[in-house]
Amino acid sequence: MSILDYFRKQEPASANLAKDRLKIVVAHERAQRQGPDYLPDLERDILQVLAKYVSVDADNVKVQLDKTDNQWAVLELNITLPDHQ
């Protein structure tokens, strides 16, 4: 160890870990953003229509668009309906 090593700033291991976690979060957000802009509006509209007939929590409605290739896209709608009593 030289005297110059003493004055160099050492990056703590927790900083590298935080940087890696941030990269994962940014990659996830970018993947979410690649979907069309209308998906949140579509999900909201579907929730409003469902509310006319049944009481559904917004957390129980998921709308997702999966691209199978350059020509096709699959719109997936998952709704967890309450038990009918």
N, CA, C and O of each residue as an XYZ file, in Angstrom:
340
protein
N       0.859     -1.179      0.000
C       0.000      0.000      0.000
C       0.892      1.224      0.000
O       1.746      1.382      0.872
N       0.691      2.084     -0.975
C       1.482      3.298     -1.052
C       0.771      4.427     -0.323
O      -0.392      4.300      0.061
N       1.455      5.489     -0.144
C       0.889      6.658      0.540
C      -0.258      7.265     -0.276
O      -1.183      7.844      0.294
N      -0.204      7.135     -1.606
C      -1.271      7.671     -2.452
C      -2.567      6.880     -2.301
O      -3.652      7.449     -2.423
N      -2.471      5.594     -2.041
C      -3.660      4.788     -1.812
C      -4.442      5.259     -0.588
O      -5.662      5.106     -0.532
N      -3.769      5.809      0.356
C      -4.413      6.300      1.557
C      -5.353      7.473      1.254
O      -6.389      7.617      1.903
N      -4.995      8.316      0.264
C      -5.771      9.508     -0.057
C      -6.848      9.258     -1.120
O      -7.730     10.093     -1.315
N      -6.778      8.133     -1.792
C      -7.809      7.825     -2.783
C      -9.107      7.464     -2.079
O      -9.126      6.781     -1.055
N     -10.169      7.942     -2.661
C     -11.478      7.673     -2.075
C     -11.889      6.247     -2.412
O     -11.941      5.872     -3.583
N     -12.173      5.476     -1.416
C     -12.637      4.108     -1.592
C     -14.162      4.113     -1.618
O     -14.807      4.685     -0.739
N     -14.723      3.476     -2.627
C     -16.178      3.388     -2.733
C     -16.640      2.218     -1.874
O     -16.196      1.087     -2.070
N     -17.529      2.487     -0.926
C     -17.962      1.389     -0.056
C     -18.772      0.352     -0.831
O     -19.372      0.651     -1.864
N     -18.773     -0.858     -0.311
C     -19.488     -1.951     -0.969
C     -20.978     -1.659     -1.054
O     -21.637     -2.090     -2.001
N     -21.519     -0.935     -0.084
C     -22.949     -0.641     -0.110
C     -23.297      0.286     -1.277
O     -24.414      0.231     -1.791
N     -22.366      1.129     -1.698
C     -22.616      2.004     -2.850
C     -22.741      1.174     -4.128
O     -23.608      1.445     -4.960
N     -21.890      0.174     -4.287
C     -21.987     -0.702     -5.456
C     -23.296     -1.484     -5.447
O     -23.928     -1.663     -6.488
N     -23.690     -1.938     -4.289
C     -24.947     -2.662     -4.169
C     -26.127     -1.761     -4.515
O     -27.042     -2.185     -5.222
N     -26.116     -0.532     -4.028
C     -27.186      0.420     -4.334
C     -27.219      0.741     -5.821
O     -28.293      0.876     -6.408
N     -26.048      0.863     -6.428
C     -25.983      1.139     -7.866
C     -26.570     -0.021     -8.663
O     -27.298      0.205     -9.630
N     -26.268     -1.250     -8.276
C     -26.822     -2.419     -8.962
C     -28.333     -2.480     -8.809
O     -29.043     -2.804     -9.761
N     -28.825     -2.173     -7.623
C     -30.276     -2.178     -7.403
C     -30.954     -1.094     -8.237
O     -32.035     -1.318     -8.782
N     -30.338      0.063     -8.339
C     -30.897      1.150     -9.139
C     -30.953      0.767    -10.611
O     -31.907      1.118    -11.305
N     -29.944      0.052    -11.094
C     -29.953     -0.409    -12.480
C     -31.135     -1.338    -12.738
O     -31.766     -1.270    -13.793
N     -31.431     -2.205    -11.774
C     -32.561     -3.121    -11.914
C     -33.874     -2.350    -11.944
O     -34.750     -2.646    -12.757
N     -34.015     -1.367    -11.069
C     -35.243     -0.566    -11.027
C     -35.426      0.206    -12.330
O     -36.529      0.257    -12.874
N     -34.353      0.803    -12.827
C     -34.431      1.574    -14.072
C     -34.789      0.656    -15.243
O     -35.602      1.027    -16.090
N     -34.195     -0.526    -15.298
C     -34.514     -1.473    -16.368
C     -35.978     -1.894    -16.300
O     -36.636     -2.017    -17.334
N     -36.488     -2.113    -15.100
C     -37.895     -2.489    -14.945
C     -38.815     -1.359    -15.397
O     -39.813     -1.608    -16.074
N     -38.494     -0.131    -15.033
C     -39.311      1.013    -15.437
C     -39.279      1.206    -16.954
O     -40.301      1.541    -17.554
N     -38.143      1.002    -17.567
C     -38.051      1.123    -19.026
C     -38.904      0.063    -19.712
O     -39.550      0.337    -20.724
N     -38.903     -1.135    -19.163
C     -39.714     -2.202    -19.745
C     -41.198     -1.873    -19.626
O     -41.973     -2.155    -20.539
N     -41.592     -1.281    -18.508
C     -42.988     -0.891    -18.322
C     -43.379      0.223    -19.278
O     -44.515      0.266    -19.752
N     -42.456      1.117    -19.563
C     -42.734      2.287    -20.392
C     -42.867      1.938    -21.868
O     -43.399      2.733    -22.643
N     -42.397      0.776    -22.265
C     -42.460      0.405    -23.672
C     -43.883      0.081    -24.105
O     -44.154     -0.005    -25.303
N     -44.785     -0.098    -23.166
C     -46.174     -0.355    -23.509
C     -46.829      0.914    -24.022
O     -46.309      2.012    -23.822
N     -47.968      0.767    -24.680
C     -48.669      1.935    -25.209
C     -49.158      2.844    -24.089
O     -49.393      2.396    -22.967
N     -49.306      4.119    -24.409
C     -49.725      5.103    -23.420
C     -51.172      4.916    -22.987
O     -51.565      5.395    -21.923
N     -51.962      4.230    -23.791
C     -53.382      4.109    -23.487
C     -53.699      3.027    -22.458
O     -54.840      2.950    -22.004
N     -52.750      2.200    -22.078
C     -53.049      1.103    -21.161
C     -53.586      1.575    -19.803
O     -54.559      0.990    -19.326
N     -53.013      2.591    -19.157
C     -53.595      3.043    -17.880
C     -55.028      3.547    -18.047
O     -55.878      3.297    -17.192
N     -55.295      4.257    -19.147
C     -56.657      4.734    -19.405
C     -57.601      3.565    -19.653
O     -58.738      3.572    -19.183
N     -57.137      2.570    -20.386
C     -57.940      1.392    -20.665
C     -58.290      0.663    -19.370
O     -59.430      0.245    -19.173
N     -57.313      0.517    -18.500
C     -57.548     -0.140    -17.219
C     -58.568      0.642    -16.388
O     -59.447      0.044    -15.767
N     -58.459      1.951    -16.372
C     -59.405      2.789    -15.636
C     -60.824      2.656    -16.208
O     -61.793      2.542    -15.457
N     -60.936      2.673    -17.541
C     -62.250      2.548    -18.186
C     -62.881      1.191    -17.907
O     -64.083      1.106    -17.657
N     -62.084      0.136    -17.946
C     -62.599     -1.203    -17.648
C     -63.087     -1.258    -16.207
O     -64.127     -1.856    -15.928
N     -62.359     -0.648    -15.301
C     -62.762     -0.619    -13.899
C     -64.082      0.129    -13.724
O     -64.920     -0.280    -12.920
N     -64.277      1.213    -14.462
C     -65.525      1.967    -14.387
C     -66.701      1.144    -14.908
O     -67.785      1.185    -14.326
N     -66.504      0.409    -15.979
C     -67.574     -0.437    -16.512
C     -67.896     -1.548    -15.521
O     -69.068     -1.831    -15.272
N     -66.888     -2.173    -14.959
C     -67.124     -3.239    -13.981
C     -67.876     -2.717    -12.761
O     -68.706     -3.426    -12.192
N     -67.592     -1.491    -12.363
C     -68.228     -0.908    -11.181
C     -69.731     -0.765    -11.362
O     -70.462     -0.692    -10.374
N     -70.209     -0.725    -12.598
C     -71.652     -0.657    -12.847
C     -72.345     -1.956    -12.441
O     -73.533     -1.949    -12.122
N     -71.620     -3.057    -12.451
C     -72.218     -4.369    -12.237
C     -71.773     -5.048    -10.944
O     -72.583     -5.690    -10.275
N     -70.511     -4.915    -10.590
C     -69.980     -5.540     -9.372
C     -68.995     -4.581     -8.708
O     -68.451     -3.677     -9.341
N     -68.789     -4.804     -7.441
C     -67.809     -4.017     -6.695
C     -66.454     -4.717     -6.801
O     -66.257     -5.802     -6.252
N     -65.524     -4.079     -7.515
C     -64.200     -4.661     -7.737
C     -63.145     -3.661     -7.287
O     -63.202     -2.479     -7.627
N     -62.193     -4.150     -6.525
C     -61.076     -3.313     -6.092
C     -60.126     -3.086     -7.270
O     -59.877     -4.000     -8.055
N     -59.601     -1.878     -7.389
C     -58.702     -1.548     -8.500
C     -57.464     -2.438     -8.519
O     -56.893     -2.675     -9.584
N     -57.046     -2.929     -7.365
C     -55.878     -3.820     -7.306
C     -56.160     -5.182     -7.922
O     -55.233     -5.939     -8.212
N     -57.439     -5.499     -8.125
C     -57.812     -6.796     -8.678
C     -58.010     -6.767    -10.185
O     -58.454     -7.757    -10.767
N     -57.690     -5.647    -10.826
C     -57.806     -5.523    -12.282
C     -56.414     -5.254    -12.841
O     -55.782     -4.255    -12.499
N     -55.945     -6.145    -13.698
C     -54.622     -6.004    -14.313
C     -54.765     -6.077    -15.828
O     -55.359     -7.013    -16.363
N     -54.217     -5.086    -16.507
C     -54.206     -5.063    -17.966
C     -52.754     -5.072    -18.405
O     -51.952     -4.259    -17.947
N     -52.420     -6.001    -19.299
C     -51.039     -6.139    -19.749
C     -51.027     -6.409    -21.239
O     -51.863     -7.155    -21.750
N     -50.090     -5.810    -21.926
C     -49.939     -6.030    -23.355
C     -48.625     -6.759    -23.591
O     -47.553     -6.242    -23.278
N     -48.714     -7.954    -24.142
C     -47.521     -8.752    -24.450
C     -47.358     -8.825    -25.956
O     -48.302     -9.159    -26.672
N     -46.169     -8.516    -26.437
C     -45.902     -8.607    -27.863
C     -45.311     -9.974    -28.164
O     -44.299    -10.371    -27.586
N     -45.963    -10.691    -29.083
C     -45.482    -12.021    -29.446
C     -44.417    -11.934    -30.528
O     -43.462    -12.710    -30.524
N     -44.571    -11.009    -31.441
C     -43.555    -10.721    -32.458
C     -43.848     -9.317    -32.997
O     -44.613     -8.572    -32.384
N     -43.261     -8.956    -34.110
C     -43.432     -7.600    -34.627
C     -44.841     -7.322    -35.136
O     -45.234     -6.160    -35.242
N     -45.613     -8.364    -35.453
C     -46.927     -8.157    -36.043
C     -48.071     -8.334    -35.051
O     -49.147     -7.777    -35.266
N     -47.877     -9.088    -33.978
C     -48.974     -9.432    -33.094
C     -48.716     -8.961    -31.680
O     -47.584     -8.952    -31.195
N     -49.792     -8.574    -31.039
C     -49.736     -8.234    -29.629
C     -50.941     -8.880    -28.952
O     -52.020     -8.970    -29.537
N     -50.744     -9.326    -27.719
C     -51.806     -9.981    -26.969
C     -52.152     -9.099    -25.777
O     -51.298     -8.782    -24.949
N     -53.425     -8.709    -25.710
C     -53.910     -7.928    -24.579
C     -54.442     -8.906    -23.544
O     -55.379     -9.659    -23.808
N     -53.841     -8.888    -22.377
C     -54.229     -9.806    -21.310
C     -54.950     -9.011    -20.234
O     -54.448     -7.995    -19.753
N     -56.126     -9.481    -19.864
C     -56.941     -8.831    -18.845
C     -57.228     -9.843    -17.747
O     -57.857    -10.873    -17.990
N     -56.768     -9.547    -16.550
C     -57.004    -10.424    -15.397
C     -57.830     -9.657    -14.378
O     -57.424     -8.595    -13.907
N     -58.990    -10.202    -14.043
C     -59.888     -9.575    -13.073
C     -60.236    -10.612    -12.017
O     -60.704    -11.704    -12.337
N     -60.009    -10.268    -10.784
C     -60.426    -11.123     -9.681
C     -61.751    -10.571     -9.165
O     -61.803     -9.512     -8.540
N     -62.817    -11.316     -9.442
C     -64.150    -10.891     -9.037
C     -64.435    -11.338     -7.605
O     -63.928    -12.366     -7.156
N     -65.244    -10.564     -6.898
C     -65.597    -10.973     -5.534
C     -66.508    -12.191     -5.551
O     -67.179    -12.454     -6.549
N     -66.534    -12.930     -4.456
C     -67.435    -14.071     -4.333
C     -68.871    -13.591     -4.393
O     -69.238    -12.606     -3.752
N     -69.679    -14.296     -5.169
C     -71.084    -13.938     -5.295
C     -71.867    -14.514     -4.118
O     -71.821    -15.718     -3.864
N     -72.579    -13.658     -3.410
C     -73.319    -14.130     -2.234
C     -74.769    -13.811     -2.356
O     -75.549    -14.133     -1.460
